[in-house]
Amino acid sequence: MKLRSALTVWGALALTALSMAQATQSTSLSIGDPAPKITVSKWVKGTPVTTFEKGKLYVVEFWATWCGPCKVSIPHLTELAKKYSGKVDFVGVSTFEQDQKLVKPFVDTMGRKMSYNVAMDQVPQGDEHGQHGAMAQMWMEAAGQDGIPTAFIVDKEGKIAWIGQPMGMDDALAKVVNGTYGPDDYAKAKVAQQHAMKMTEYQTRMSKAMQAKDEPGVMAILDEMIADPDPEFQAQGGLAKFQILISGKNYDDAYSLGKTMLNGALKDNSDGLNTLAWGIVDPAAKIESKDLDLAMSAAQRSVDLNKNSANLDTLARVYFDKGDKAKAIELEKQAIAIAPKDQKKSLQDTLKSYTG
């Protein structure tokens, strides 16, 4: 078994858990609870927010200088801050920093792209990665959140109304601002938080098992996920186990699992089906025994669900491996035609390999 191969599918989920392995504690902050205090070491930009005033709305967002997705969400937060100027106070809190000295220069470099209040977490001396910062513990860890960026909407009563990724905050924030965010919305937000907490638990257990090179432990966790009633957990666990099995040349078990997933957890999951198919035909993987019929079924279904360049590229590879060069070329050309600019070169190189 090759445990490292599980990271191919587990991806950022496991890596997040590995980098923040101590971030999971007993959850004590839920949707509808009073928001914790703002406890920071320094305000880097904007106007300090020391308390949550009744009748006012706030967004408290957690980010870090090293976090790629955070850099993507910062301009969006700025847009929202401008849109709701005078109605919502936005606070960005730098957490889990590996070097606190990088925060101020980063914020200065962002300039107008980061036009809202920014502060630094209050981190104990000697805490190199900021895992034990006051805000990290009272907000992120208490709410069962271990991934950044994460935003909290605080309502006019000073209570947590919503928790999630900043890029997905627009609808909830609009409803909170216009006063239509009701009991059903709070209930849905609470279910989403519980789902995120459960994923965090799986991530942390998996990272610990992988660090300990506990192969039986890893497989037991993946089997637990596959048996979970939630399709998302089934898909994550199943794809990770499939990757481990196929990388370990346990082809019969891998393809048996793949067929089960094709007709089950992945049936309507375009990205998951594409991952399954690519795991079989990826040239770099050098799979010695390929179930191309399974790969074809998964790749075709992924294209039927979402005809994007990545899915078309995988389907083209399956046809190429099955010996239908003409169909592979046709599909690869379709993929190139709709691919983002930064992906066209790679796809064009693949096309050349089919026509050469």
N, C-alpha and C positions, 0 to 999 in steps of 0.2 A: 504494500500500500504506500502511496506517496501523499503524505498529509499536506505538503505544500500545494499540491494541485488543487486542493479544495478551495484555496484562496482565489483561484481563477474565477470561480462562480460566486464564492462568498464575497469577493471583491471588497469594496469599501466598507461593507458591514463589519467583517471580521477585522479589517485593518483599523477601523475606528475603535473597536473594542480593545485591540491590542495596544493602541496608543493611549487609551484612557481606561486601562484595565481596572483601576480602582474607583471608577466613577459610579458604579452601581451600588446603591445603598438601599435600605428600606425606604419605600416611598411614603412621604408624609404631606406632599403638596398636590392637591387634586383640583380639577376644574370646579369652580364655585367657592374655593377657599380664599381667605384674605391673602392678598399678595404680600410676600415677605418684604423686609426693609431693603432699601438701597444702601448697600455698604461697600463703598469703593475707596481706593487709595488715592485716586487723582482724577480730576476732570480734565480731559485733554482738549475738548472742544465744546462750544456751546454754553448753555446755562445749566448749572447744577440742579438736579432734581433730588431733593432730600426726603420728601414725603409724598404720598399719594393723596392729593386733595379730593375730598368728596365732591362729586359733580363734574370731575374732569376725567378724561380718558388718557391712557398711556399705552405705549408699546415698548416693552423691554426686550432687546434682542442681544443674543450672545454670539460672539464671533472671535476670530483670532487672525493674526497677520499671516500665519502659515496655511490657512484654510482656503483652498481654491474656490469651493462653492460660496464661501463668505464674500469673496471678492466679486463674484457674479451678482450676489443679492444686494450689495451695498448701494449701487445706483438705483435699484428698484425701491429700496427703503427711502432714499432721498426723494424720489418721485412721490411716494406716498406722504412723506413729511410735508412736502410742498402742497400737495392736494388737500391735506387736512390741517394746514397751518391754522393755528388758533383753536383747533378742535381736538387735536391729539398731540401729546408730547412724546417724541421718540427718543429713546435712550439706547445707545449701542454700548455694550459692556464687553471689553476685551477679556477673554478667559482662556485658561489652558495654554497660556503663552510659554514658549520655551525660552524666550529672552524678552523681558519686560522693556528693555531699552529700545526695542524696535517699534513699539506701539506709536509713540509720538511722531517719529519720522514717517511712518506709514500713513498716519492720518493727515499729516501735512502734505504728503505727496498726492493723496486722493483729492485734496482741495474741495471744489464744489461738488464733486461726485459723492461726497460724504457730508451732506449738509444737514446734520442733526446733532443732538447732544451725544458726546462720546466720553466714556470713562474707562478706567482700568480697575480690574478686580483687586480687592484687598487680599494679597497673598502673603502667607507666613514666610518669614525668613528661612531660606534653605529649601523651599518648595520649588525645585527647578522647573517643573512643568505646570505649575499653577493648578494642580489637581485639587488642592485643599483651600482654594480661595474662598472667601466668605460668600460671594455671589454664586460661585460654582456649586457650593454645598447647599446653600439655602434655596436656590432656585432650580438649577439643572439637576443635581443629584436628588434633591427632595422630590422632584416631579418625575423622576425615572427617565430623564433625558440624558443621553451620552453622546449625541451627535450635534455638531454645529454646522451651519447657523441654525439657531432655534429662537423663535420669537414667542413672547407671551403678551396677550392683550389683557390689559387691566381695565375693568369697567368702572362706571361712575360711583360704584359702591366700594371701590378698592379691592374687588375680587377678580380672580383669574377667570376670564371668559373663554380663552382659546389658547392652545399651545400647538406649535408646528413650524414648518419651514416658512421662512419669510416670503418666498416666491408664491406660496399658496395661501397667503393671508388675505388677499384683496376682498373676497366676498364676505368673509366673516367680519373684517374690519368695517366694511361699508354698512353692514347691518347693525353693528354695535354703534356706529356713529349716528345712523338715522333712527335708532331706537327700536328696530324690528328684530333684534337678536333675542329670541324668546327661550322658554324652557326646553323646547325640542332641540334648539341649537346647542344649549349647554349640555344636554344629554348626549348628543352626537359627538361633541368635543370630548366629553369624558370617555366615551367608548374608544375614540381615536387615541386618547392618551393611554388607555389600558392596553391597546394593541401595541403601541410603541414601547411600552414598558415590557411587554412579553417578548418582543423582538430583542430588546436590550438584554434581557435575561438569557436568551438563546445565544446571542453574540458573545456575552461575557463567558458563559460556560464553555463555548466552543473555543474561544481564544485561550482559555486556561488549559483545556485539554490538548490543544495544538502545541502550546508552549512546553507542556510536559511530555510531548510526543506519546500521548496516551491514545493509541490507535483504537482499541476497543471502546474507550470513552467517547472518542469522536464519532464513531459509527453509531453508538447508542443514542447520542444527542440527535444525529441526523434521522435516525429511525423514529425518534420521538416527534421530530418536526413533521416527518412524512405522515405520521398518524394523527397529527393535529387537525382539528376540524376546520381550521382556517386555511383556505386555498393558497394564500400567500406564503405561509409557513411551509406548507406541503411542497410548493414549488421551489423555494429556497433550499430546503433540506434535500429534496429529491435531486435537484441539479448538482448540488455539491457532492452527494453520494455517487451519482452517476459519474462525475469527473474523477473521483477517487478510484472507482472500480475500473473505468476504462484506462486510466493512466497506469493502473496496476496490472493491466492485461487480463483482468477478470471479465472477459467479454460477454460470456453467457449471462452472468448476473447483471451486468451493466445494461445489456440490451433488453433483458426481461423487465428491468426497472423502467427503462426508457419507454417501452410499449405501454406499460401501466400508466405512466405519466402523460403520454400522448393522448390517451383516452380519458384521463382524469384531471389532475390538477393543472395541466398545461393546455387543456383542450382549447381554451379561449385566451391563452396568454401568448401573444405574438412574440414578444421578446424572449420568453422562456423557450418556446418552440425553436426559435432561431438558434439559441444557445445550445439546445440539445442536438440539433442537426450539425451545427458547426463543430461540436465536440467530436463528431464522428469523422468529418471530412477535412478538418483543419490540416493543411499540409505540414505545418510545423510540429504537429503532435505525432506524426508518423505512426498512425494506428495500423497495426498489422492485420487485423481482421475487422473489416468495416461492414456493418449492417446498412447497406445503401438503401434498402427498401424502407427501413425505419427513418433514415435521414431524409429520404424523399418525402415521406408522409409528413414529417415534422416541418420541413422547409416549405413544402407547398401550402400547408395549413397556415404557416406564419405569413406567407405572401397573401393568401386569401383574406387574412385578417387585417394586414397592413402592408400595402405594396410600397415599401420604402426601399432605399438603395441597399441597406444592410441585408435585408431579407432576400432581395433579388440576387445579391452577390452570393449568398449562401446556396440558394437554389441553383444558381449557375454552376457552382462548384460540384454539387451533387450530380448534376447532369454530366459534367465533364468526367467525373470519376466513374460514371456508369457507361461512358464511352460515346455519349451523344454530344459531340463537339459542336455541331451546328447550333443546337439548342442552348448550349452553354454560352456561346458567343452572342446569340440573340438576347439572352437574359442579362448578360454582363453589359451590353450596350444600353439596355433599358435602365440598369442600375446607374451607369455613368450619367445618363441624361437627366436624372432627377437627384443626383447626389449633391451635397453641399460642396462648395469650391475646395475646401481643405481636404476633401476625401477623394476627389476626382483622380488625382495623380496615382494613388494606390490602386484604384479600380482600373485605370488605364493600363497600368503595369500588368495587372492580372489578365486583362483582355489580350495583351501582347503574348502572354504565356500560352493562351488558348489558341491564338492564331499562328504562333511560330512553328 
